[in-house]
Amino acid sequence: MDRLDSALQAWRQLLGPARVLSAPGELAPYTASTSANPVLPLAVLRPRSHDEVVAVVQRAGEFDMPLYPLSTGHNWGYGDACPSSDGQVIVDLGGMNRILEVNPGLAYAVIEPGVTQAQLAGHLAEHRLPLWMDCTGAGPDTSLVGNILERGFGHTPYGNRVLHVAGLRIVLADGDTLETGFGHFARASAAHLYPYGVGPWLDGLFTQSNFGIVTSLGFWLMPQTEVVNHLVASVATFDGIAAVVDALRPLRMDGTLRSVVHIGNDLRVLSGGMAFPAELAPHGPPLPASLRSALCAKAGIGAWTVSAALYGRAAQVADARSAIRAAIGGLAKLRFIDDRALAVGGAAARLLGRGKLGARLAAQVELGRSLLNMNRGIPDGRFLAGAYWRRRGGLPDGFPLGANPARDGCGMMWLAPVLPLRGADFLRVHALVEPIFARHGFDLFETFSMINERTLGGVLTICFDRDDGVETARAQACYHTAFKQLMEAGYIPYRVGPQSVAALDNGRDTYWRTVARIKAALDPQQLIAPGRYQPR
C-alpha cells in the first residue's frame, strides 16, 4: 500500500468515508479554473472543526502528504479551487461555517473559514443588529476568511479588510495550535479588539502565505450610520480621469471620503450588463471602436465611472457632498444615490411602463439598489457579470443565483498592480497595458480602487473564451507580457495566482530568502500548500 492509500485510510478513520473524496467524479469540481490551467488534487478532505484540522495535519505529517487548504474555493482569477501544484491533497474548510461570536457592543464577529458573505449578512439582519460587514463584489457565496487572508478589499470604510482583523487561530504544520495577538493568554479580554498583542506581531505572516491553516479569526464590523449615499461620477474622456484622481486624493486623505473608491473604465461598466455582442462583432474581441462608442452612448456612460459611498449623520454626508462637488463637479458628471432617490426613480419607471425609457430607468434603479446594498454589507452576485463576457451563451439561466465563473466555464485572469494614488501613474499604467491587450486581441477591463489614502489597487481583467484553445493561448501570453511590463515599471501586484509566483523573485531577493527560512522553520516537510506564495 503506497503513502496516499495509507493516508486516505487514516483520514477515513478520522473523518468518515463521506468526507474523504478520491473518486474522479468527486474531484472534478475542484479542477474547474477560470485560468484554464486546472490542477487535479490527489484527494479532498472535509474537516468540520479545528480539532479535526489538527488531526488531518498530523496524519499528513506521518505520511508526508502535502495539503492545500481552501475556504470555499471561490478564489476566481487567482487560482480558483485548484492546488498550487500537482501531488497535493485539498483540505476543504467550507464545512467549518460557524459564526462563533458576534459582539454587538464592540462590533466584531469571530468566524470560521466556511462562513460566506451572505451568511454573516443574513445573521446580522436576522438578529437585527445595528452593524454592517464589509463585503466584496465576488458574490454572496464567497468566504470572508479566504478573501481576508488574500488581502482582498471591499467597499466600506472597513474595505481594507486585513486591517480590521484581530485574533487568528491557526494550525501549524506540526499540528500545534497558534493563537495570535492576546488570544494565547487565558481570559484575555481584548483578544479580538487589539490585533497586536504583546511581542512580535505575527498575524501578517499568515496572509498570502503557506505557513499554517487559519481556522477562525476576529473580524471587525461597522456600526450602521444614519445616512448612506452612493456617489456615481462619470468622466467623459480617458485622459480626464487623471485630474479627477488628483482632486479626490485630498478628500480620501482627510477622511471626507472614508470608503474605498472604485474607478472603472467603460468596458468594465458595460460588461456588468451584457456579454460580448458576438452577433455585432463576429470576428471576436476587441470591440470595434465604433461599436464600443455606440454601446457607451446607449448606456449613457463615459470613459470612466467613479463609484464611492458616503457615510455618517445627515450633516456629515451633506458636507461631504459639497466637498466632492467643489473638487470634481467641473471635471465629471455627478449623481448621488440614496433610498429616497431610488423610490422616486422606481415610481417613475413604473409610470413609464415597458418602453425603452422606462426599462432603462428601471435598470438604473436596480443597479442603484445593488450599490447601496453593497455599501451596507449586503452582497450581490450581479457584479460577477463581467466574468462572463466571453462565455459562450453569456450569463447562465438564473444568474446571479449560485454564480460560479470557474464551474460555469468562464475564462478570466486578473492582473493586480498597486500604484501611487496619482493621476499620472493612473494614465501610465493604462498606457503600459492598453497596447499589450490590443496586440493580443482582448478588450481591456480596468478597475482602480483607492484601497487606502495613498494607493490605487488595479484589477485588469483578461476575459477569454475558455473553449477556444487559440484564444486561451493568446490570453495567457497577454497576461504574462503585461505582468512582466508592469513589474519592470515598478507596479508590483498586491495579489497573484500560482502562474505568477515564480516571477516575483529574481533570485537575489533577501525578502524571499527570509520567507523561505520561515517556511523551513515552521514547515520543514513542506506539508502546507508548497509553492503557494513561495517562489523557490
C-alpha positions in Angstrom: 0.0 0.0 0.0 1.5 3.4 -1.0 1.7 6.5 1.0 -1.5 8.0 -0.4 -3.6 4.9 0.2 -2.3 4.7 3.8 -3.0 8.3 4.4 -6.5 8.1 2.9 -7.3 5.1 5.1 -6.1 7.1 8.2 -8.2 10.1 7.2 -11.3 8.0 6.5 -11.0 6.6 10.1 -10.7 10.2 11.3 -13.4 11.9 9.2 -15.5 9.1 7.9 -15.7 7.9 4.3 -18.2 10.6 3.2 -15.7 13.4 4.0 -12.7 11.9 2.2 -13.1 12.3 -1.6 -10.9 10.5 -4.0 -13.1 9.3 -7.0 -12.6 11.2 -10.3 -16.2 12.5 -10.2 -15.8 13.8 -6.7 -12.5 15.6 -7.6 -13.8 17.1 -10.8 -15.4 20.2 -9.3 -12.0 21.2 -7.7 -10.3 21.2 -11.1 -12.6 24.0 -12.6 -10.4 27.0 -13.3 -11.0 30.4 -14.9 -7.4 30.4 -16.0 -7.7 27.2 -18.0 -4.8 25.6 -16.0 -6.6 23.0 -13.9 -4.6 21.0 -11.4 -6.0 17.7 -10.2 -5.8 17.1 -6.4 -4.9 13.7 -5.1 -7.9 13.8 -2.8 -10.2 16.2 -0.9 -10.7 16.2 2.9 -13.6 18.0 4.5 -13.0 18.6 8.2 -15.7 20.3 10.3 -13.8 21.6 13.3 -10.5 23.0 14.5 -9.6 19.7 16.2 -10.2 17.7 13.0 -7.9 20.1 11.1 -5.2 19.4 13.8 -5.7 15.6 13.3 -5.7 15.9 9.5 -2.4 17.8 9.6 -0.8 15.3 12.0 -1.7 12.4 9.7 -0.3 14.4 6.7 3.0 14.6 8.6 3.0 10.9 9.3 2.6 10.0 5.7 4.4 13.0 4.2 1.4 14.1 2.1 1.2 17.8 1.1 -2.0 19.6 1.9 -3.7 22.6 0.1 -6.2 24.4 2.3 -9.1 26.4 0.9 -12.1 28.1 2.3 -14.9 27.9 -0.2 -12.7 27.6 -3.3 -14.0 30.8 -5.0 -10.6 32.5 -5.5 -11.6 33.2 -9.1 -9.0 34.7 -11.3 -6.2 33.9 -8.8 -6.2 30.1 -8.8 -9.9 29.2 -8.1 -10.1 25.9 -6.0 -7.1 24.3 -7.7 -4.0 23.3 -5.7 -0.8 25.3 -6.3 0.8 22.2 -7.9 0.4 18.5 -8.6 0.6 16.0 -5.8 -1.4 17.8 -3.2 -4.5 16.9 -1.1 -7.1 19.7 -0.7 -8.4 20.5 2.7 -11.8 22.0 2.0 -12.8 24.1 5.1 -16.2 25.0 3.6 -17.9 22.8 6.2 -16.4 24.9 9.0 -19.0 27.6 8.7 -19.9 28.6 12.2 -20.3 32.2 13.3 -18.6 31.6 16.7 -19.4 35.0 18.2 -20.9 38.4 17.4 -20.4 41.2 19.9 -22.9 44.0 19.2 -21.4 46.5 21.7 -17.8 46.2 20.5 -18.8 45.5 16.9 -16.9 42.3 15.9 -17.5 38.8 14.8 -15.5 35.6 15.2 -15.9 33.4 12.2 -14.7 30.1 10.6 -13.4 29.9 7.0 -16.6 28.5 5.6 -18.7 31.5 6.6 -19.9 33.2 3.5 -20.7 36.9 2.9 -24.4 36.0 2.6 -24.3 34.0 5.8 -22.9 36.7 8.0 -25.0 39.5 6.4 -28.1 37.3 7.0 -27.1 36.7 10.6 -26.8 40.4 11.3 -30.2 41.1 9.6 -31.9 38.2 11.4 -30.8 39.3 14.8 -31.5 43.0 13.9 -28.0 44.0 14.9 -27.1 47.6 14.1 -23.9 46.5 12.3 -22.7 46.1 8.8 -19.9 43.9 7.5 -17.6 44.9 4.7 -18.3 42.9 1.5 -16.8 42.5 -1.9 -18.4 42.1 -5.3 -17.3 38.5 -5.6 -20.9 37.3 -4.7 -22.9 36.0 -1.7 -21.3 32.5 -1.6 -17.7 33.6 -1.2 -15.7 33.2 2.0 -14.9 36.2 4.2 -11.8 34.5 5.7 -10.5 33.4 2.4 -10.6 36.9 0.9 -9.1 38.5 4.0 -6.2 36.1 4.0 -5.6 37.0 0.4 -5.6 40.7 1.5 -8.7 41.4 -0.6 -10.6 44.6 -0.3 -14.2 45.7 -0.3 -16.3 48.9 -0.4 -16.9 50.4 3.0 -14.7 52.4 5.4 -13.6 48.9 6.6 -12.7 47.9 3.0 -9.0 47.4 3.6 -10.1 44.3 5.3 -6.9 42.9 6.7 -6.5 46.0 8.9 -9.8 45.1 10.6 -8.9 41.7 11.8 -7.8 40.8 15.4 -7.1 37.3 16.8 -6.3 34.4 14.4 -6.4 30.7 15.4 -4.0 28.7 13.3 -3.0 25.1 12.9 0.7 24.8 12.2 2.4 22.1 10.1 3.3 20.1 13.2 -0.3 20.1 14.5 0.3 22.8 17.1 -2.3 25.5 17.6 -1.2 29.1 17.4 -3.4 31.9 18.8 -2.2 35.4 17.7 -2.5 38.7 19.5 -3.7 38.3 23.0 -5.5 35.1 22.1 -2.9 32.8 23.7 -3.4 34.4 27.1 -6.1 32.8 29.3 -9.2 35.0 29.8 -7.7 37.8 27.5 -10.4 40.5 27.4 -9.2 42.2 24.2 -8.3 39.1 22.1 -10.4 40.3 19.2 -10.1 44.1 19.8 -6.4 44.8 19.8 -4.6 43.0 17.0 -1.0 43.3 18.0 -0.9 41.6 21.4 2.4 41.8 23.2 5.6 40.7 21.5 6.2 40.2 17.7 3.1 40.8 15.6 2.6 37.5 13.7 -0.7 37.9 12.0 0.6 39.2 8.7 2.8 36.0 8.3 -0.4 34.0 7.8 -1.8 36.2 5.0 -0.7 35.3 1.4 1.4 32.5 2.8 1.6 28.8 3.4 2.8 28.8 7.0 -0.3 27.4 8.6 -4.1 26.8 8.3 -6.3 29.5 9.7 -9.4 28.0 11.3 -11.0 31.2 12.7 -10.4 34.9 13.1 -11.9 38.0 14.6 -13.4 40.4 12.0 -14.5 43.9 12.9 -17.9 45.1 11.9 -19.0 48.7 11.1 -21.7 50.4 13.2 -24.7 51.4 11.0 -24.8 55.1 10.1 -27.8 57.4 10.0 -27.3 58.1 6.3 -25.7 56.3 3.3 -25.3 57.9 -0.1 -23.7 56.5 -3.2 -21.7 58.7 -5.5 -21.5 57.9 -9.2 -19.3 60.3 -11.2 -19.0 59.9 -15.0 -15.8 61.2 -16.7 -16.3 61.8 -20.4 -12.7 61.4 -21.7 -9.9 58.8 -20.9 -7.3 61.5 -20.1 -9.8 63.4 -17.9 -9.6 60.8 -15.2 -6.1 62.0 -14.1 -7.4 65.3 -12.8 -10.3 63.6 -11.0 -7.9 61.2 -9.2 -5.7 64.1 -8.1 -8.7 66.1 -6.9 -10.1 63.1 -4.9 -6.8 62.2 -3.2 -7.1 65.1 -0.6 -10.6 64.1 0.2 -9.5 60.5 0.7 -6.6 61.6 2.9 -8.6 64.0 5.1 -11.4 61.5 5.7 -14.1 63.2 3.6 -14.2 60.0 1.5 -14.0 57.2 4.0 -15.0 54.3 1.8 -12.9 52.5 -0.8 -13.3 54.5 -4.1 -13.6 52.4 -7.3 -12.9 53.7 -10.8 -13.9 51.5 -13.7 -13.5 52.1 -17.4 -16.3 52.0 -19.9 -15.8 48.3 -20.8 -15.9 47.4 -17.1 -19.2 49.1 -16.7 -20.6 47.7 -20.0 -19.7 44.1 -19.0 -21.8 44.5 -15.9 -25.0 44.4 -18.1 -24.1 42.4 -21.2 -21.9 39.7 -22.7 -19.7 40.2 -25.7 -22.0 41.0 -28.6 -20.8 38.3 -31.0 -23.6 39.0 -33.4 -22.4 42.5 -33.9 -18.6 41.6 -33.8 -18.4 38.1 -35.3 -14.6 38.3 -35.5 -14.3 38.4 -31.8 -12.7 40.9 -29.4 -11.6 43.6 -29.1 -14.8 45.5 -29.6 -14.6 47.8 -32.7 -14.2 51.4 -31.7 -17.4 52.5 -33.4 -19.4 49.7 -31.7 -17.8 50.5 -28.3 -18.8 54.1 -28.7 -22.3 53.3 -29.7 -22.8 50.9 -26.7 -21.5 53.5 -24.3 -23.8 56.2 -25.8 -26.8 53.8 -25.5 -25.9 53.0 -21.8 -25.2 56.7 -21.1 -21.7 56.1 -19.7 -18.4 58.0 -20.1 -14.9 56.8 -20.4 -14.6 56.2 -16.7 -17.1 55.8 -13.8 -16.1 56.7 -10.2 -18.1 54.9 -7.5 -17.9 55.6 -3.8 -20.1 55.7 -0.6 -20.7 58.5 1.9 -21.5 57.6 5.5 -22.5 59.5 8.6 -25.1 61.8 10.0 -27.1 63.8 7.6 -25.0 66.9 8.1 -21.8 65.0 7.6 -23.0 63.4 4.3 -24.2 66.8 3.1 -20.8 68.3 3.9 -19.1 65.5 2.0 -21.3 66.0 -1.0 -20.5 69.7 -1.1 -16.8 69.0 -0.8 -17.0 66.5 -3.7 -18.9 68.9 -5.9 -16.3 71.6 -5.3 -13.5 69.2 -6.0 -14.7 67.4 -9.2 -18.0 69.0 -10.1 -16.3 70.7 -13.1 -14.5 67.5 -14.1 -17.2 64.9 -14.1 -21.0 64.5 -14.1 -22.1 63.7 -10.6 -25.1 61.7 -9.2 -25.8 61.0 -5.6 -28.0 58.0 -4.9 -30.0 57.4 -1.7 -33.1 55.4 -0.7 -35.4 58.3 -1.5 -34.0 58.9 -5.0 -34.4 55.2 -5.7 -38.0 55.2 -4.5 -38.8 58.2 -6.8 -36.9 56.5 -9.7 -38.8 53.3 -9.2 -42.1 55.0 -9.2 -41.2 56.9 -12.4 -40.1 53.7 -14.1 -43.4 52.1 -13.3 -45.3 55.1 -14.8 -43.2 55.0 -17.9 -44.0 51.3 -18.4 -42.2 48.8 -20.5 -40.9 51.2 -23.2 -37.2 51.9 -23.7 -37.1 54.8 -21.3 -38.9 53.0 -18.6 -36.8 49.9 -18.9 -33.6 51.9 -18.8 -34.7 53.8 -15.7 -35.8 50.5 -14.0 -32.4 49.0 -14.7 -30.6 52.1 -13.3 -32.8 51.9 -10.1 -32.0 48.2 -9.8 -28.2 48.9 -10.1 -28.5 51.7 -7.6 -30.2 49.4 -5.1 -27.4 46.8 -5.5 -24.8 49.5 -5.0 -26.4 50.8 -1.8 -26.8 47.2 -0.6 -23.1 46.6 -1.1 -22.3 49.7 0.9 -24.4 48.2 3.8 -22.6 44.9 3.6 -25.3 43.0 1.7 -23.5 41.0 -1.1 -24.9 40.9 -4.6 -23.8 38.5 -7.2 -24.7 40.8 -10.1 -21.3 42.3 -10.0 -19.8 38.9 -11.2 -21.4 39.5 -14.6 -18.1 40.8 -16.1 -16.5 37.4 -15.7 -19.0 36.0 -18.3 -18.0 38.5 -21.0 -16.5 35.8 -23.3 -18.5 32.8 -22.1 -20.4 31.1 -24.9 -24.1 31.6 -24.1 -23.4 34.6 -21.9 -25.0 34.7 -18.5 -26.3 31.3 -17.3 -30.0 30.8 -16.5 -30.9 32.1 -13.1 -27.9 34.4 -12.9 -26.7 35.7 -10.4 -28.1 32.9 -8.1 -25.4 30.4 -7.5 -23.0 32.1 -10.0 -19.6 30.4 -10.2 -17.4 31.6 -13.0 -15.0 28.6 -12.8 -17.7 26.0 -12.8 -19.7 27.9 -15.5 -16.8 27.8 -17.9 -15.6 31.4 -17.8 -12.1 32.4 -18.9 -10.7 35.1 -16.8 -7.3 36.2 -15.4 -6.6 39.2 -13.2 -3.6 41.5 -13.1 -3.5 43.4 -9.8 -0.8 46.2 -9.8 -0.6 48.7 -7.0 0.3 52.2 -7.9 0.6 55.6 -6.1 -2.7 57.5 -5.8 -1.7 60.0 -8.6 -3.3 60.7 -11.9 0.0 60.5 -13.7 0.5 56.9 -12.5 -3.0 56.0 -13.4 -2.5 57.1 -17.0 0.9 55.5 -17.1 -0.4 52.1 -16.1 -3.2 52.4 -18.7 -0.7 53.3 -21.4 1.5 50.4 -20.5 -1.2 47.7 -20.7 -3.5 49.0 -23.4 -1.3 48.2 -26.4 -0.5 44.8 -25.0 -4.2 43.9 -24.8 -4.8 45.3 -28.3 -1.9 43.4 -29.7 -3.1 40.1 -28.3 -6.7 40.9 -29.3 -8.5 41.5 -26.0 -10.8 44.0 -24.5 -9.2 45.8 -21.6 -11.3 45.8 -18.5 -9.9 48.2 -15.9 -10.8 48.9 -12.3 -8.7 51.0 -10.0 -9.6 51.2 -6.3 -8.4 53.6 -3.7 -7.6 50.9 -1.2 -6.2 53.3 1.3 -5.4 57.0 1.3 -2.2 56.7 -0.7 -2.6 53.9 -3.2 -4.7 52.6 -6.0 -5.1 48.8 -6.4 -5.7 47.9 -10.0 -7.7 44.9 -11.3 -7.0 44.5 -15.0 -9.1 41.7 -16.4 -8.4 39.4 -19.4 -11.7 37.8 -20.4 -11.4 35.0 -22.9 -13.3 32.1 -24.4 -12.1 29.1 -22.4 -13.5 26.7 -25.1 -11.3 28.3 -27.8 -7.7 26.9 -27.5 -6.2 29.6 -29.7 -7.9 32.4 -27.7 -6.9 30.8 -24.4 -3.2 30.7 -25.5 -3.4 34.3 -26.5 -4.9 35.2 -23.2 -2.0 33.5 -21.3 0.5 35.3 -23.5 -1.2 38.6 -22.9 -1.2 38.0 -19.2 2.5 37.2 -18.9 3.6 40.0 -21.2 1.5 42.6 -19.2 2.7 41.1 -15.9 6.3 41.5 -16.9 5.9 45.0 -18.2 4.1 46.2 -15.0 6.8 44.6 -12.8 9.6 46.2 -14.8 7.8 49.6 -14.5 7.6 49.3 -10.7 3.9 48.5 -10.4 4.0 45.3 -8.3 0.9 43.2 -7.8 -0.8 43.0 -4.5 -2.0 39.5 -5.2 -1.2 36.8 -7.7 -2.2 33.3 -8.9 0.1 30.3 -9.0 1.2 31.0 -12.5 3.0 34.2 -11.4 4.6 33.2 -8.1 8.0 32.4 -9.7 8.1 35.8 -11.4 8.1 37.5 -8.0 11.7 36.5 -7.2 14.7 37.5 -9.2 16.9 35.0 -7.3 18.7 37.8 -5.4 15.9 39.0 -3.1 16.6 38.8 0.6 12.8 39.1 1.3 12.0 35.8 -0.4 15.1 34.2 1.2 13.7 35.2 4.5 10.3 33.8 3.6 11.9 30.5 2.7 13.8 30.4 6.1 10.5 31.0 8.0 8.8 28.3 5.9 11.7 25.9 6.6 11.4 26.6 10.4 7.6 26.2 10.6 7.1 23.5 8.0 10.3 21.6 7.2 8.4 18.8 5.5 6.7 21.4 3.1 3.3 20.0 4.1 1.1 23.0 3.7 0.5 24.4 0.2 4.0 24.0 -1.2 4.5 26.7 -3.9 1.8 29.0 -2.6 3.4 32.5 -2.4 6.7 30.6 -2.3 8.8 31.4 -5.4 11.6 28.9 -4.6 
